[in-house]
Amino acid sequence: MKYSKVWFAIFSTLFALNSLAQNYFEGGDDKYKPLLGQEGKDVIWMPTSNELLAIMLKTAKVTPNDLVYDLGSGDGRIAIAAAKDFGARAIGIEFNPQMAALAQRNADRSGVGDRVKIINGDIFVEDFSKATVVTMYLLPDLNISLRPTILKMKPGTRVTSHAFNMGDWEPDIEIDSPTKAFFWVVPAQVEGEWVISGIEPKSKAILKLSQHYQKIGGILQIGSNSQPILNPKLDGGNLSFSYIDRSKIPHFVKLAVNINEINGIDKSTGYYDVEITGKRR
């Protein structure tokens, strides 16, 4: 894909801003020296600064238990930092074979070659569904094209993007310094009707949910009484909301979503915590 001078100007500006904060470009090695702004399959190469990538990985709360996939890994710096500074396993996907080989050499030289693997491949072909964290620095249309794949990943998967967002999927966190970046948590798919046991001792309740990515709303029907759920929140596979029962007692519900089943706790000020379960109708 070819890009106009407008896109080059955008990337050049972002790179210039990063350079003011940190001189991070190391120029490759004796086998391959990539050039700033060189064209790839779908992007031009502009590396993320060490300062920003550290903030992105911290925002994603990367730990040694994570598998980080860096889409369009360039010289491998994000994958290397995930392994070296956060203890994670990391896999980079890079289309340019010379750049991919350089990234693997960089990982080996950094002492994390046993935890970093760079794949010479296409981000739209390679399978990164096992990732617990996804990082990327791509163009807006590529982010949008990847969005359906990312939304099918396991709820709770963390995603962070340098510079560009995901269209109408609003970020959970927006990073403003040293340059722009965005962070999301993949939400569970909860839209629909759920039959809930445990909220009402003698009958089942119906929870009707609407959803726009991680933003949700809904109605809780208990017997013949219906009410909007209060303060609904969806964080990955964790769903919570409040409601008022027939005795005007407030309740707080916290549920774990597992595809078409939910289970959790109903807490109230007047009773013991009650275990509740539900299935999608």
C-alpha positions in Angstrom: 0.0 0.0 0.0 1.3 3.5 -0.9 0.9 6.5 1.3 0.8 10.1 0.5 3.1 12.9 1.7 0.4 13.7 4.3 0.9 10.4 6.1 4.7 10.8 5.9 4.3 14.3 7.4 2.2 12.9 10.3 4.8 10.2 11.1 7.7 12.6 10.7 6.1 15.0 13.1 5.5 12.3 15.7 9.1 11.1 15.3 10.4 14.6 15.7 8.4 15.0 18.9 9.8 11.8 20.3 13.3 12.7 19.3 13.1 15.8 21.5 12.5 13.6 24.5 14.9 10.9 23.7 17.5 10.0 21.1 16.4 6.4 20.6 17.4 5.5 17.1 20.3 3.1 17.1 20.7 2.5 13.3 20.6 -1.2 13.0 23.7 -3.3 12.8 26.5 -4.3 10.4 24.1 -6.7 8.6 21.1 -4.4 8.1 20.5 -0.6 8.7 16.8 0.4 8.3 16.0 3.9 7.3 13.5 6.1 9.1 10.4 6.5 6.9 11.2 3.5 4.7 8.1 1.9 3.2 6.9 -1.5 4.3 3.9 -3.5 3.2 1.3 -1.2 4.8 3.2 1.3 6.8 6.4 3.3 6.9 8.9 2.6 9.6 8.9 5.0 12.6 9.9 3.4 15.8 8.2 4.0 19.2 10.4 5.8 21.7 11.7 3.8 24.7 9.9 6.3 27.0 6.5 5.8 25.4 6.8 2.0 25.0 7.6 1.7 28.7 4.4 3.8 29.5 2.3 1.6 27.1 3.6 -1.6 28.7 3.0 -0.2 32.2 -0.5 0.9 31.3 -1.2 -2.6 30.0 0.1 -4.0 33.4 2.4 -6.5 31.7 3.7 -9.2 34.0 5.9 -12.3 33.6 2.6 -14.2 33.2 1.8 -12.4 29.9 2.3 -13.3 26.3 2.8 -10.0 24.4 2.3 -9.8 20.6 3.8 -6.7 18.9 2.1 -6.2 15.5 4.6 -4.7 13.1 7.5 -5.2 15.4 10.1 -3.3 13.4 13.5 -3.6 15.2 11.9 -5.5 18.1 12.2 -2.8 20.8 8.7 -3.3 22.2 9.0 -7.1 22.3 12.5 -6.8 23.9 11.3 -4.3 26.5 8.3 -6.6 27.4 10.7 -9.4 28.1 13.6 -7.6 29.6 11.9 -5.0 31.7 8.6 -6.8 32.5 9.6 -10.5 32.4 7.0 -11.4 29.8 7.2 -13.7 26.8 6.9 -11.7 23.6 6.4 -12.4 19.9 6.8 -9.8 17.2 5.3 -10.0 13.7 7.3 -8.2 11.1 6.7 -8.3 7.3 10.1 -7.1 6.2 12.4 -10.2 6.4 15.6 -8.1 6.9 13.9 -6.1 9.7 12.6 -9.3 11.3 16.1 -10.8 11.3 17.5 -7.6 12.8 14.8 -7.7 15.5 15.7 -11.2 16.5 19.4 -10.4 16.6 18.6 -7.4 18.8 16.7 -9.7 21.1 19.6 -12.1 21.3 22.0 -9.3 22.0 19.8 -8.0 24.7 19.9 -11.4 26.5 16.2 -12.2 26.0 16.4 -14.3 22.9 14.9 -17.2 24.9 11.7 -15.2 25.6 11.4 -13.2 22.4 10.5 -14.6 19.0 10.2 -12.5 15.9 8.1 -13.9 13.1 8.6 -12.8 9.5 5.0 -12.7 8.6 1.8 -10.7 7.9 -0.3 -9.4 10.8 -3.4 -10.2 8.8 -2.3 -13.8 8.3 -0.5 -14.8 11.5 -2.5 -16.0 14.5 -2.0 -13.9 17.6 -5.2 -15.1 19.3 -3.2 -16.4 22.3 -1.9 -13.0 23.2 -2.8 -11.6 26.6 -1.4 -8.2 25.5 -1.3 -6.7 22.0 0.8 -3.7 21.1 1.0 -1.8 17.8 2.0 1.3 15.9 0.0 1.2 12.7 -2.1 3.5 10.6 -5.7 4.2 11.4 -7.2 2.1 8.6 -5.1 -0.9 9.7 -6.3 -0.5 13.3 -9.9 -0.5 12.0 -9.2 -3.6 9.9 -7.8 -5.4 12.8 -10.6 -4.4 15.2 -12.9 -7.3 14.4 -10.1 -9.8 15.0 -9.1 -8.1 18.3 -12.7 -8.0 19.5 -13.0 -11.8 19.1 -10.0 -12.3 21.4 -10.4 -13.5 24.9 -12.2 -11.0 27.1 -9.6 -9.2 29.3 -7.0 -9.1 26.6 -5.2 -5.7 26.8 -4.4 -3.7 23.7 -2.3 -0.6 23.3 -1.6 1.5 20.2 0.9 4.3 19.6 -0.6 7.4 18.0 -3.8 6.0 16.5 -7.2 4.9 17.9 -9.8 2.3 16.9 -12.5 4.5 15.4 -15.7 4.5 17.5 -14.3 1.9 20.0 -13.4 4.5 22.6 -10.2 3.7 24.6 -10.3 2.9 28.3 -7.2 5.0 28.8 -5.7 7.8 26.7 -2.0 8.5 27.1 -1.0 12.1 26.2 2.7 12.2 27.0 5.4 12.0 25.6 3.1 11.5 22.6 -0.3 10.1 22.0 -1.2 6.4 22.7 -4.4 4.5 23.6 -5.3 1.5 25.7 -8.3 -0.9 25.6 -9.5 -4.0 27.4 -11.3 -6.5 25.1 -14.8 -6.7 26.4 -16.9 -9.8 26.7 -20.0 -10.0 24.5 -22.9 -9.6 26.9 -25.7 -8.1 24.8 -28.9 -10.0 25.0 -31.2 -11.5 27.6 -29.9 -13.4 30.6 -32.0 -15.6 33.0 -30.6 -15.1 36.5 -31.1 -17.4 39.5 -30.4 -16.2 43.0 -31.5 -12.6 42.9 -35.1 -13.5 43.7 -35.5 -16.5 46.1 -38.7 -17.8 44.6 -38.4 -16.9 40.9 -35.8 -16.1 38.2 -34.9 -12.6 37.2 -34.3 -11.4 33.6 -31.4 -9.2 32.8 -31.7 -7.5 29.4 -28.4 -5.9 28.3 -27.5 -3.6 25.4 -23.8 -3.1 24.5 -21.5 -0.8 22.5 -18.1 -2.2 23.0 -17.3 -1.9 26.7 -20.2 0.5 27.4 -23.4 -1.2 28.5 -26.9 -0.5 29.8 -29.8 -2.6 30.7 -33.0 -3.5 32.4 -33.4 -5.9 35.4 -36.8 -7.6 35.6 -37.7 -9.2 38.9 -41.2 -10.7 38.8 -43.5 -8.0 37.3 -41.2 -5.2 38.3 -38.5 -3.8 35.9 -35.9 -1.2 36.6 -32.8 0.2 34.8 -29.5 -1.2 36.2 -27.4 1.4 37.9 -23.7 2.2 37.4 -23.1 -0.7 34.9 -19.5 -1.5 34.2 -17.9 -4.1 31.9 -14.2 -4.7 32.4 -13.1 -7.5 30.1 -15.1 -10.5 31.4 -16.2 -8.8 34.6 -19.7 -7.3 34.7 -21.0 -5.3 37.6 -24.1 -3.2 38.3 -26.4 -2.1 41.1 -30.1 -2.3 41.6 -32.8 -1.6 44.3 -34.9 -4.5 45.5 -38.6 -4.5 46.4 -37.8 -3.5 50.0 -35.8 -0.5 48.7 -32.6 -2.1 49.7 -29.6 -1.4 47.4 -27.7 -4.3 45.9 -24.4 -4.6 44.2 -23.9 -7.4 41.7 -20.5 -8.6 40.5 -20.4 -11.3 37.8 -17.9 -13.2 35.7 -18.9 -13.8 32.1 -18.0 -17.1 30.4 -19.5 -16.9 26.9 -23.2 -17.8 27.6 -23.0 -18.3 31.3 -22.4 -15.9 34.2 -21.8 -16.4 37.9 -21.0 -14.2 40.8 -22.2 -12.5 44.0 -25.2 -10.3 44.9 -24.2 -8.1 47.8 -26.7 -6.1 49.8 -26.7 -4.0 53.0 -29.5 -6.1 54.6 -28.6 -9.7 53.8 -25.7 -12.1 53.4 -24.0 -12.2 50.1 -25.8 -14.5 47.7 -24.3 -16.5 44.9 -26.1 -16.0 41.6 -25.8 -17.7 38.2 -27.3 -17.0 34.8 -27.5 -18.2 31.3 -28.0 -16.3 28.1 -31.5 -16.9 26.6 
